Amino acid sequence: MDAKVLIVDDVETNRMILEEIISGMGCLPILAESGKQALEMVQEHLPQLVLTDISMPGMDGYELCRILKGNEKTRNIPIVFISAFDHPEDIVEGLSLGGEDYITKPFVAEVIEARVGVYLRLQEARQELVEMNRRLKVSVSEQLAQMEQEKKNILYALASIAAKNSDREKEYTKRLKKNCRILAQGMQLSPLFEGKVSDAFIDTIELAAPICDIGNIGIPMEILRKKTGLTEEEEAVRKTHTDIGAKFLTDLYVSSDYNDFVVTSVDIIRHHHENWDGSGYPDQLLGSEIPLAAQIVSVMDMYCMLTEDEECGREEALACMKKESGKKLNPDILEICCKISRQLC
């Protein structure tokens, strides 16, 4: 017996008749002698169908229907009224409250079986549709997640090419990624940043930091690898990598939700060359106008670049960076960086 049918009637004889009919259909009858008891039964045994009398002491069938249809958990359970009242207004009232059908007494077993069978099949079909929709949502979510990962793989591949064009080692990108996470975690413990740096922010900046210079893929290699000083024109071209990278990312995600990864990545790509004193590029942002993620990458980019030279150790790099405190770098972030510097790679 699969389907549960709740039978609500204050007359014992009626309950017994309906119980026999429902049992004969291979269903499980659940009996209640009042509306109040019916609500208790619903909590314990969620039925696939409710057969309820209308005229009952205390809570009548209409009120029971109103309560069940007003509850998200029970609103989709079909309700069939069984009553001696056969006036059109009684039927209309029951249907207007959300009842699916109206059967008049005295009971005819064949009619009960036919009506109950119809609504149980409809309920089964509805539940199958709900499950199908759930599976479809899971499938779509998995496909979207796969697409997001494929886009990130493309970004990382292009960022790797851009780094190689700039004569940067692959290890540099790994260090930048790891160190940005370590610094962000240190900032999370500071009263200055604890409300701004969440666990999600830390995860996102770790993912976004490696693509900070992805725009270099659009800069001529002879400019990127030039050993002598750049001309004014060449320097202007080199600086466009922030615009190129930001535009590339927004174009890649043009049909997607503008999620945290995209927002943070664009902030980093476009603004990690801004300076705390407003002398940077491309927008000459000043102080806290610079997105926090870009400030973190700016500090760690300088640290990783300085320590890339084997002759420059941690202490020497930090000493150089302190000279840029309040100029290129946020003094508060740099101070935290110095405190946790032994954890940096």
FENVEN-V737576 format. One record per residue. N is the residue number from 1. RES is the residue in one small letter. PSI is psi in degrees with one decimal (NA if undefined). D_CENTER is the distance of its C-alpha to the mean C-alpha in Angstrom with 1 decimal. Layout:
BEGIN
n=N res=RES psi=PSI d_center=D_CENTER
n=N res=RES psi=PSI d_center=D_CENTER
END
This chain:
BEGIN
n=1 res=m psi=114.0 d_center=39.7
n=2 res=d psi=-60.5 d_center=36.1
n=3 res=a psi=135.0 d_center=35.5
n=4 res=k psi=131.1 d_center=36.0
n=5 res=v psi=118.9 d_center=37.9
n=6 res=l psi=123.5 d_center=38.4
n=7 res=i psi=122.1 d_center=41.9
n=8 res=v psi=113.2 d_center=42.7
n=9 res=d psi=136.5 d_center=46.3
n=10 res=d psi=-8.2 d_center=48.7
n=11 res=v psi=120.4 d_center=51.6
n=12 res=e psi=-39.5 d_center=51.9
n=13 res=t psi=-43.7 d_center=53.9
n=14 res=n psi=-42.2 d_center=51.1
n=15 res=r psi=-41.3 d_center=48.5
n=16 res=m psi=-40.7 d_center=50.8
n=17 res=i psi=-48.5 d_center=51.4
n=18 res=l psi=-35.8 d_center=47.7
n=19 res=e psi=-42.7 d_center=46.9
n=20 res=e psi=-41.4 d_center=49.5
n=21 res=i psi=-46.8 d_center=48.2
n=22 res=i psi=-40.7 d_center=44.6
n=23 res=s psi=-39.4 d_center=45.6
n=24 res=g psi=-20.8 d_center=47.8
n=25 res=m psi=-1.8 d_center=44.8
n=26 res=g psi=17.4 d_center=43.2
n=27 res=c psi=168.2 d_center=40.6
n=28 res=l psi=109.0 d_center=40.2
n=29 res=p psi=136.5 d_center=41.6
n=30 res=i psi=124.8 d_center=40.4
n=31 res=l psi=137.3 d_center=42.9
n=32 res=a psi=139.2 d_center=42.7
n=33 res=e psi=4.1 d_center=45.7
n=34 res=s psi=163.9 d_center=43.9
n=35 res=g psi=-40.6 d_center=40.7
n=36 res=k psi=-45.7 d_center=39.9
n=37 res=q psi=-34.0 d_center=40.3
n=38 res=a psi=-41.8 d_center=38.3
n=39 res=l psi=-35.8 d_center=35.2
n=40 res=e psi=-41.0 d_center=35.7
n=41 res=m psi=-38.6 d_center=36.0
n=42 res=v psi=-37.3 d_center=32.8
n=43 res=q psi=-34.7 d_center=31.0
n=44 res=e psi=-39.6 d_center=32.7
n=45 res=h psi=91.5 d_center=32.9
n=46 res=l psi=114.0 d_center=30.4
n=47 res=p psi=164.2 d_center=32.8
n=48 res=q psi=-12.5 d_center=32.3
n=49 res=l psi=147.1 d_center=35.0
n=50 res=v psi=124.8 d_center=37.0
n=51 res=l psi=116.8 d_center=40.7
n=52 res=t psi=138.6 d_center=41.9
n=53 res=d psi=160.7 d_center=45.2
n=54 res=i psi=-53.4 d_center=45.3
n=55 res=s psi=102.8 d_center=48.3
n=56 res=m psi=149.2 d_center=47.6
n=57 res=p psi=147.6 d_center=48.7
n=58 res=g psi=-118.5 d_center=46.0
n=59 res=m psi=119.5 d_center=42.8
n=60 res=d psi=177.2 d_center=43.7
n=61 res=g psi=-34.2 d_center=41.7
n=62 res=y psi=-45.0 d_center=40.5
n=63 res=e psi=-38.9 d_center=38.9
n=64 res=l psi=-44.5 d_center=37.4
n=65 res=c psi=-44.7 d_center=35.9
n=66 res=r psi=-42.3 d_center=34.5
n=67 res=i psi=-45.1 d_center=32.8
n=68 res=l psi=-40.3 d_center=31.3
n=69 res=k psi=-17.0 d_center=30.0
n=70 res=g psi=-3.8 d_center=28.5
n=71 res=n psi=127.8 d_center=26.4
n=72 res=e psi=-33.8 d_center=23.0
n=73 res=k psi=-30.0 d_center=23.9
n=74 res=t psi=-1.3 d_center=27.3
n=75 res=r psi=-24.0 d_center=27.3
n=76 res=n psi=2.3 d_center=27.3
n=77 res=i psi=124.1 d_center=30.2
n=78 res=p psi=137.2 d_center=33.3
n=79 res=i psi=123.1 d_center=36.1
n=80 res=v psi=122.7 d_center=39.7
n=81 res=f psi=139.4 d_center=42.5
n=82 res=i psi=119.8 d_center=45.8
n=83 res=s psi=156.9 d_center=48.7
n=84 res=a psi=-17.9 d_center=52.4
n=85 res=f psi=124.9 d_center=51.5
n=86 res=d psi=18.7 d_center=51.7
n=87 res=h psi=142.8 d_center=52.0
n=88 res=p psi=-39.3 d_center=49.7
n=89 res=e psi=-31.7 d_center=48.4
n=90 res=d psi=-42.0 d_center=47.3
n=91 res=i psi=-45.9 d_center=45.5
n=92 res=v psi=-42.4 d_center=43.8
n=93 res=e psi=-44.1 d_center=42.6
n=94 res=g psi=-43.1 d_center=41.0
n=95 res=l psi=-34.0 d_center=39.2
n=96 res=s psi=-23.1 d_center=38.1
n=97 res=l psi=-4.1 d_center=36.3
n=98 res=g psi=1.4 d_center=34.2
n=99 res=g psi=146.4 d_center=36.7
n=100 res=e psi=-28.4 d_center=36.9
n=101 res=d psi=172.3 d_center=40.6
n=102 res=y psi=116.4 d_center=43.9
n=103 res=i psi=128.8 d_center=46.6
n=104 res=t psi=149.1 d_center=50.0
n=105 res=k psi=158.6 d_center=52.3
n=106 res=p psi=154.9 d_center=54.5
n=107 res=f psi=139.3 d_center=52.2
n=108 res=v psi=115.7 d_center=52.8
n=109 res=a psi=-42.4 d_center=51.2
n=110 res=e psi=-36.7 d_center=50.7
n=111 res=v psi=-45.5 d_center=48.9
n=112 res=i psi=-48.2 d_center=46.6
n=113 res=e psi=-43.3 d_center=45.8
n=114 res=a psi=-48.1 d_center=45.1
n=115 res=r psi=-46.0 d_center=42.8
n=116 res=v psi=-43.1 d_center=40.9
n=117 res=g psi=-42.6 d_center=40.6
n=118 res=v psi=-49.0 d_center=39.1
n=119 res=y psi=-29.2 d_center=36.4
n=120 res=l psi=-38.4 d_center=35.5
n=121 res=r psi=-40.1 d_center=35.1
n=122 res=l psi=-41.3 d_center=33.0
n=123 res=q psi=-40.5 d_center=30.8
n=124 res=e psi=-41.2 d_center=30.5
n=125 res=a psi=-39.1 d_center=29.6
n=126 res=r psi=-43.7 d_center=26.9
n=127 res=q psi=-37.4 d_center=25.4
n=128 res=e psi=-37.3 d_center=25.6
n=129 res=l psi=-41.2 d_center=23.8
n=130 res=v psi=-44.5 d_center=20.9
n=131 res=e psi=-38.8 d_center=20.7
n=132 res=m psi=-42.4 d_center=21.0
n=133 res=n psi=-38.8 d_center=18.1
n=134 res=r psi=-45.8 d_center=15.9
n=135 res=r psi=-36.9 d_center=17.1
n=136 res=l psi=-41.9 d_center=16.7
n=137 res=k psi=-41.5 d_center=13.0
n=138 res=v psi=-44.0 d_center=12.7
n=139 res=s psi=-44.2 d_center=15.1
n=140 res=v psi=-42.4 d_center=13.4
n=141 res=s psi=-42.2 d_center=10.0
n=142 res=e psi=-39.5 d_center=12.4
n=143 res=q psi=-40.8 d_center=14.4
n=144 res=l psi=-40.6 d_center=11.7
n=145 res=a psi=-39.1 d_center=10.8
n=146 res=q psi=-41.0 d_center=14.6
n=147 res=m psi=-41.8 d_center=15.2
n=148 res=e psi=-43.4 d_center=13.0
n=149 res=q psi=-38.4 d_center=15.0
n=150 res=e psi=-38.1 d_center=18.2
n=151 res=k psi=-41.2 d_center=17.8
n=152 res=k psi=-37.4 d_center=17.4
n=153 res=n psi=-39.3 d_center=20.5
n=154 res=i psi=-45.2 d_center=22.3
n=155 res=l psi=-46.2 d_center=21.6
n=156 res=y psi=-37.1 d_center=22.9
n=157 res=a psi=-44.2 d_center=25.8
n=158 res=l psi=-38.3 d_center=26.8
n=159 res=a psi=-36.3 d_center=26.4
n=160 res=s psi=-41.3 d_center=28.7
n=161 res=i psi=-43.8 d_center=31.2
n=162 res=a psi=-41.0 d_center=31.1
n=163 res=a psi=-40.5 d_center=31.8
n=164 res=k psi=-39.7 d_center=34.6
n=165 res=n psi=-32.2 d_center=36.1
n=166 res=s psi=4.8 d_center=36.2
n=167 res=d psi=31.5 d_center=38.0
n=168 res=r psi=139.5 d_center=35.2
n=169 res=e psi=152.5 d_center=35.0
n=170 res=k psi=-33.1 d_center=31.9
n=171 res=e psi=-29.5 d_center=32.1
n=172 res=y psi=-44.8 d_center=31.7
n=173 res=t psi=-39.5 d_center=28.1
n=174 res=k psi=-43.0 d_center=27.3
n=175 res=r psi=-41.8 d_center=29.0
n=176 res=l psi=-45.6 d_center=27.2
n=177 res=k psi=-49.5 d_center=23.8
n=178 res=k psi=-42.8 d_center=24.8
n=179 res=n psi=-33.5 d_center=26.7
n=180 res=c psi=-38.6 d_center=24.0
n=181 res=r psi=-44.7 d_center=21.9
n=182 res=i psi=-43.7 d_center=25.0
n=183 res=l psi=-43.6 d_center=25.8
n=184 res=a psi=-38.2 d_center=22.4
n=185 res=q psi=-38.0 d_center=22.7
n=186 res=g psi=-38.5 d_center=26.2
n=187 res=m psi=-32.3 d_center=25.1
n=188 res=q psi=-27.2 d_center=22.6
n=189 res=l psi=-6.2 d_center=25.8
n=190 res=s psi=136.8 d_center=27.7
n=191 res=p psi=-23.9 d_center=28.0
n=192 res=l psi=-28.1 d_center=27.9
n=193 res=f psi=-2.2 d_center=24.3
n=194 res=e psi=-29.3 d_center=22.7
n=195 res=g psi=-8.1 d_center=20.9
n=196 res=k psi=-21.5 d_center=19.7
n=197 res=v psi=103.1 d_center=18.7
n=198 res=s psi=171.5 d_center=15.7
n=199 res=d psi=-39.8 d_center=14.8
n=200 res=a psi=-39.8 d_center=11.7
n=201 res=f psi=-43.0 d_center=14.3
n=202 res=i psi=-45.5 d_center=16.7
n=203 res=d psi=-40.6 d_center=14.6
n=204 res=t psi=-42.7 d_center=13.8
n=205 res=i psi=-31.5 d_center=17.5
n=206 res=e psi=-38.7 d_center=18.7
n=207 res=l psi=-34.9 d_center=17.0
n=208 res=a psi=-30.3 d_center=18.2
n=209 res=a psi=-41.4 d_center=21.7
n=210 res=p psi=-18.3 d_center=23.3
n=211 res=i psi=18.4 d_center=23.1
n=212 res=c psi=-36.1 d_center=24.6
n=213 res=d psi=28.6 d_center=27.8
n=214 res=i psi=-23.9 d_center=26.6
n=215 res=g psi=-16.1 d_center=28.6
n=216 res=n psi=-16.3 d_center=31.8
n=217 res=i psi=-19.7 d_center=31.6
n=218 res=g psi=6.3 d_center=33.1
n=219 res=i psi=134.3 d_center=35.9
n=220 res=p psi=138.3 d_center=39.2
n=221 res=m psi=-32.5 d_center=39.8
n=222 res=e psi=-27.4 d_center=43.2
n=223 res=i psi=-43.8 d_center=41.7
n=224 res=l psi=-35.2 d_center=39.0
n=225 res=r psi=7.0 d_center=41.7
n=226 res=k psi=125.8 d_center=44.6
n=227 res=k psi=-37.0 d_center=46.4
n=228 res=t psi=172.3 d_center=48.5
n=229 res=g psi=144.6 d_center=47.3
n=230 res=l psi=148.5 d_center=45.5
n=231 res=t psi=169.7 d_center=47.3
n=232 res=e psi=-40.3 d_center=45.9
n=233 res=e psi=-41.7 d_center=44.9
n=234 res=e psi=-38.8 d_center=43.2
n=235 res=e psi=-38.2 d_center=41.3
n=236 res=a psi=-39.6 d_center=40.1
n=237 res=v psi=-44.4 d_center=38.8
n=238 res=r psi=-38.6 d_center=37.1
n=239 res=k psi=-17.8 d_center=35.2
n=240 res=t psi=-6.7 d_center=33.7
n=241 res=h psi=-25.4 d_center=31.3
n=242 res=t psi=-41.0 d_center=28.8
n=243 res=d psi=-41.6 d_center=28.8
n=244 res=i psi=-46.7 d_center=28.9
n=245 res=g psi=-44.3 d_center=25.9
n=246 res=a psi=-41.3 d_center=23.7
n=247 res=k psi=-40.5 d_center=24.8
n=248 res=f psi=-44.1 d_center=24.2
n=249 res=l psi=-45.4 d_center=20.5
n=250 res=t psi=-33.5 d_center=19.9
n=251 res=d psi=-38.3 d_center=21.9
n=252 res=l psi=-33.6 d_center=20.1
n=253 res=y psi=22.4 d_center=16.7
n=254 res=v psi=-30.7 d_center=18.5
n=255 res=s psi=8.8 d_center=16.9
n=256 res=s psi=165.8 d_center=13.3
n=257 res=d psi=138.8 d_center=10.6
n=258 res=y psi=82.5 d_center=12.0
n=259 res=n psi=178.5 d_center=9.3
n=260 res=d psi=-40.4 d_center=10.3
n=261 res=f psi=-44.9 d_center=12.2
n=262 res=v psi=-47.2 d_center=14.2
n=263 res=v psi=-50.5 d_center=15.0
n=264 res=t psi=-41.0 d_center=16.2
n=265 res=s psi=-44.6 d_center=18.0
n=266 res=v psi=-42.2 d_center=19.8
n=267 res=d psi=-45.6 d_center=20.8
n=268 res=i psi=-50.6 d_center=22.2
n=269 res=i psi=-44.4 d_center=23.9
n=270 res=r psi=-32.2 d_center=25.6
n=271 res=h psi=8.3 d_center=26.5
n=272 res=h psi=-4.2 d_center=27.3
n=273 res=h psi=9.2 d_center=30.9
n=274 res=e psi=149.0 d_center=31.2
n=275 res=n psi=148.4 d_center=33.6
n=276 res=w psi=-31.4 d_center=33.5
n=277 res=d psi=6.5 d_center=36.8
n=278 res=g psi=7.3 d_center=35.7
n=279 res=s psi=3.0 d_center=37.7
n=280 res=g psi=-164.2 d_center=35.0
n=281 res=y psi=159.8 d_center=33.5
n=282 res=p psi=-12.5 d_center=32.3
n=283 res=d psi=4.8 d_center=31.9
n=284 res=q psi=43.8 d_center=34.0
n=285 res=l psi=149.8 d_center=31.4
n=286 res=l psi=130.3 d_center=32.8
n=287 res=g psi=-126.9 d_center=31.6
n=288 res=s psi=-3.6 d_center=28.3
n=289 res=e psi=-25.1 d_center=27.8
n=290 res=i psi=128.1 d_center=26.7
n=291 res=p psi=139.4 d_center=22.9
n=292 res=l psi=-41.3 d_center=22.6
n=293 res=a psi=-39.5 d_center=21.0
n=294 res=a psi=-35.8 d_center=24.0
n=295 res=q psi=-41.8 d_center=26.4
n=296 res=i psi=-45.7 d_center=25.2
n=297 res=v psi=-36.0 d_center=25.6
n=298 res=s psi=-44.6 d_center=28.9
n=299 res=v psi=-47.6 d_center=30.3
n=300 res=m psi=-29.8 d_center=29.3
n=301 res=d psi=-42.8 d_center=30.4
n=302 res=m psi=-42.7 d_center=33.8
n=303 res=y psi=-48.0 d_center=34.0
n=304 res=c psi=-36.7 d_center=33.2
n=305 res=m psi=-42.7 d_center=35.6
n=306 res=l psi=-43.3 d_center=38.4
n=307 res=t psi=-3.9 d_center=38.2
n=308 res=e psi=-29.9 d_center=38.1
n=309 res=d psi=120.5 d_center=41.8
n=310 res=e psi=-23.6 d_center=43.4
n=311 res=e psi=-11.2 d_center=45.9
n=312 res=c psi=109.2 d_center=43.3
n=313 res=g psi=-174.5 d_center=42.1
n=314 res=r psi=-49.3 d_center=39.5
n=315 res=e psi=-41.3 d_center=42.0
n=316 res=e psi=-41.5 d_center=43.3
n=317 res=a psi=-44.5 d_center=39.9
n=318 res=l psi=-36.3 d_center=38.9
n=319 res=a psi=-41.9 d_center=42.4
n=320 res=c psi=-40.8 d_center=41.8
n=321 res=m psi=-34.7 d_center=38.4
n=322 res=k psi=-27.4 d_center=39.9
n=323 res=k psi=-20.4 d_center=42.2
n=324 res=e psi=5.1 d_center=39.2
n=325 res=s psi=126.9 d_center=37.8
n=326 res=g psi=-9.0 d_center=37.5
n=327 res=k psi=-77.4 d_center=38.3
n=328 res=k psi=-32.5 d_center=35.6
n=329 res=l psi=148.2 d_center=33.5
n=330 res=n psi=119.5 d_center=32.0
n=331 res=p psi=-37.9 d_center=34.5
n=332 res=d psi=-42.1 d_center=32.1
n=333 res=i psi=-39.7 d_center=29.8
n=334 res=l psi=-38.7 d_center=32.9
n=335 res=e psi=-43.0 d_center=34.4
n=336 res=i psi=-39.8 d_center=31.4
n=337 res=c psi=-41.6 d_center=31.6
n=338 res=c psi=-38.3 d_center=35.3
n=339 res=k psi=-35.2 d_center=34.7
n=340 res=i psi=13.5 d_center=32.2
n=341 res=s psi=-27.9 d_center=34.0
n=342 res=r psi=-18.3 d_center=35.4
n=343 res=q psi=-14.5 d_center=31.9
n=344 res=l psi=151.6 d_center=31.5
n=345 res=c psi=NA d_center=32.4
END
